[in-house]
């Protein structure tokens, strides 16, 4: 068995980190600008159930696989992440000096932020336009490029024309469509996670504490950002151009108590 598939990946990767013991700060940030190109790929791990999008790995024209060369289905152009650890030294605040250090000491704030640009996706006609190729792999012709947005009154209408989203395309008969593979980009992704931590020592073992009681309050997606998944991408299918699923979760808060000794 031979495979003529080809892929390439190029990236600019940068990072910065630092520590300031005086103010109790520790941070690290990274940014990647990259491009992954191939002629066949799918998202690792697939899509959540009900996402409404089709990821087709077959070539539209099996006799011209080079025409499938495009950004990889898992390609993400921009990836930015930052983590910050900050000791909250309330015990050093002057007006809190009368308060016991068991109350004001041991507070910490942790933040992890991730911001990614959207992955590419293809649009399929939903019809077998020729007698060649796999069913469902044919693509239409592009008439007018959609104005992609999730900021409209109907936020899930990514293409912008609702029930008329199909009018951006035409489906040829007896020939392959001219629209390329992975031509469009889905919405980006933002995640802001925070944790508030309180360490309280207890007991004595010689000159050191016997142990710690650690209380954590964790906030996942603190700002409750709605991250949209891929839109339905079959022209002749139901809900075409509409996003029916979110990526990630809504805001979640959890508490934990840990005994360390």
N, C-alpha and C positions, 0 to 999 in steps of 0.2 A: 504494500500500500504506500503510495506516494502522496505527499501533500505539498502544494505549491503556495501555501499561505505564507504571508510575510508580515512582520510587525516591527515597529521601531518605537523607541521611547527616548525622549530628550527632556532634560529638566534643569532649571536653575534652582538650587536649594540654598536657602540662607537661614541662619539662626543667630540668636543673641540670648545671653543669659547673664544674670548678675545676682549678687548678694550684698545686702547692706545690713551688717549685724547690729549697727547702732540703732536703726529703726525697726529691726526685725523683719526685713523684706527679702524675699527670694522670688525671682521670676525667671521665666524662660519663654521665648517666643520664636516661632519659625514660620517661614513662608516658602511655598514651592510654586513655581511657575513651570508648567510642564505640558507636553504634548505626546500622546500615545496614538499611533496610527497603525491600522491593520486592515485586512480585508474580510475578516470574520471574527466576531467575539460576542460575548454576552455578559451581562452583569454577574459578577461573582455572587453566588448565593441566591440569584434570581430576584424576583419582585414579591412584595407581600401579596397575599391573596386579595383579590378584588381590586387590584391597582388599575385595571382597565387597559393596560398597555401591553402590546405584543413585542417581544424581542425575537426577531427572526435571524437565525444564523446562516440560512441558505442564501446563495447568490440569486439575484433576480434572473440573470442570464448565466447559466452554468458554463457556457462557452466563452464567457468574457468576465472572468473573476477579477481581473485588474480594474474593472469599472466599479468594484466594491470598495476600492481603497478610500478610506475616510477615517475620521477620528474613531478610536475604539469606543465601544459602547460604555466602557467603564472610565473613559477619559474625563478627568476633572482638571480644568486649566489652572485655576487658582485655589490654593489651600492655605489658609492662615490659621494658626493656633497659638494660644498663649495660656500659660498657667502662672498664677500669682499666689504666693503664700505670704500672708501678712500677720505678724504677731500684734495683737491688740493690747497694748500695755496700759490698761485702765488703772492699774495700781500705781502708775507714775503720774496720773492726772492729779493736780493739786487738790481740787475740791472733793476728790474721792479718797483722799488719804485717811480720813477717819474710818472708812469702811474696811472690814476685814479683808485681807489679801486672799482668803479662801473664796471670796466673792469676786473680787476685781482681778485676780491673777489667772493666768492660764488660758486666756481667750485667744483664738486664732481664726483667721478668715482665709478660705481657700476658694479660688476661682479658676475654672477651666472654660475657655471660650474657643469655639471652632466655627469658622466661616469658610464655606466652600462654594464655588460656582457650580452651576448645574451641569449634569451629564448630557450627552447628545442622545437623540432618538430619531428613528426613521418614521416616515409616513407611508403606509401601504394602501393600495387601492381597495383591497377586499375582494378582488375578482381575479380570475385566471385569464390574463390578457392574451396569452399566447399558449401554444401547445408545449412549450418548453419550460423547464424550471419547476420548482416546488410550489404547491398551492399556498397562497398567502404571502409569497415573497415578492410579488409584482408591485411596483411603485407607480404613482400617477405622474402627470405633468404638472409643474407648478405654474399657475397663472399669475398670482400676486402673492408676495410674501406676507404672511400674517403679522400683525402687531402683537407680539406676545406680551402678556401682562397678567399679574394676579392682583392688580390694584383697582380693578373696575368694581362697579356695584355688585356684579355677580363675579366674585373673585375666582371661582373655579373655571370660568370660561376663559381658558388660556389663549385661545385663538381670536376671540373677540366678536364672533358673529353668531354665537349661540347655535340654533338649529340650522343655520346657514353656513356653518364653518366649511362645509364641503365645497363651497363656491370659490375657495382659494385654489382649487385643483380641478383638473379634468382627467378622466380615465380613458386612455386610448384603447381602441379595439384592434387586436391583431398585431400589436407591437408593444415593446417594453416602454415604460414611462421614462422620462428624462430626469426625474428628480433623483438626486444622489442619495446614497446611504448616509444615515446619521447626519442629516443636513441641519437639523434644528437642535436647540438647547432647552432643557427643562429648567424650571426655577432653581435658584440656588438654595443653600441650606445654612441655617444659623442656629447655634446652640450655645446657651449661656448657663453654665452650672455653677452653683455656689455651695459652700458648706461653712457653717459656723460651728466652731469646736470649743469646748470648755474642758480643760484638764484640771482636776482637783486632787491634790495629793492627800493621802491619809496615812496615819500610823507612822512609826519610826522603826528603823532597823539600823542600829548604830547611829551613824551621822547622816544617814540618808532616809528618804521616805520609804515606807513599806510598800506602797503602790499608788496607783492612780485610778480615779474614776473618770472615764472619758465620756462626755455627752456630745452627740453630734446632731445637728439639724442640717439636712441636705435638701437643696432645692435644684431639681432638674428642669431645665428650660424655664428658668425663673420668670422671664418676661412673657411666657406663654406665646412664643412666636409660632405662627402656623407655617410649617414647612410643607410645601406641596410636592407630591410625587409626580410621576409622568402622566401626561394626558392620554386619553383614548386616542389611538393613532391609526385607525382604519377608516378611510374616507367613507366607505359604504356601510360602516358599522354604526351601532347605536352610540349616542353620546360622543360623537367624534369631536375632538378638540377640547373636551371637558375633562377636568381632573376630578376623579372620584375617590382619591385616597391621599392621605397625608404621609409624609416621611417623618419618622421619629414619633415622639409622644407629646401630649399636652403637658402643662406644668404638673410636676409631681413633687410632693414633699414627704420626707420620711425622717423619723427620729430613731436614734439608737443610743444604747447605754452599754459601755464596755468597762469591765473591771480588769486592770492590768497590775500584776504583782509578780 
